[in-house]
Amino acid sequence: MSRRLVLVDSSAFIEADRDPGGAVAEGVVAAVRDGRAATCDVVLAELLTGCRTPAEYRKTQLVLGGLAWLPLTEECWTRAAALGFNLRRSGITVPLTDRPVVAIARVHVADLLHCDSHFDLIGATPDTT
């Protein structure tokens, strides 16, 4: 079993909340339990944007604040841009927010737990030009 950190994407948090007994929820719970769950600026911003009340907003901040933090560095942005360039050359367009998440996972050598087909499209696309 890998001991690497697991960057939990917002799509995985949302799916785990929607289906608490499902496989994605089990993956989130296992990563948290093992102390391997991580988050980043993009995931935090996406999840906070979706909060319905100030209380939910504060709770989300508190929960995510307890996870390992993977910073969005200049290298991450550079690699996210290269991902976009390489994907576009292959005829694939993915949302801007997904590319830095992939770059963060790659730069920090973390696994990525998600429930978003855009990440499957990105796959092994190189993040350099």
Residue, then its C-alpha position, 0 to 999 in steps of 0.5 A: m500500500s502506498r504511503r504517499l499523500v492523497l490529494v482529495d479533489s473537490s469532486a471526491f469530497i462532494e461524492a463522499d458527501r452524496d454517497p457516504g457508503g460508496a467507494v469514493a467515501e471509503g477512499v476519503v475516509a481511509a486517506v483521512r484515517d491514515g493521515r495521508a489526506a491532503t488538500c490545496d488552494v483550488v480544492l478549498a476555493e471550490l468547496l467553500t464556493g459551494c457552501r450554503t451557509p456561513a456555518e457550513y463555510r466555517k466547518t469546511q474551512l476547519v475540516l480542510g485545515g486539518l489536512a496536509w496542505l500542498p501549496l500551489t507553487e509557481e512550478c505548479w502554475t507553469r506545469a498547469a499551463a503546459l498541461g493545457f497547451n499539450l491537451r489543446r494540441s490533442g483536441i482536449t479541453v478541460p477546465l482551468t481549475d482541474r489543471p492546477v490540481v493535477a500539477i499540484a499532485r504531480v509536483h508534490v508526488a501525491d496520489l489524486l483521489h477524484c470523481d471527475s472524468h476530466f482527470d481521466l482525460i488528462g491522464a498521462t499528458p505531459d506537463t512540460t513542453 
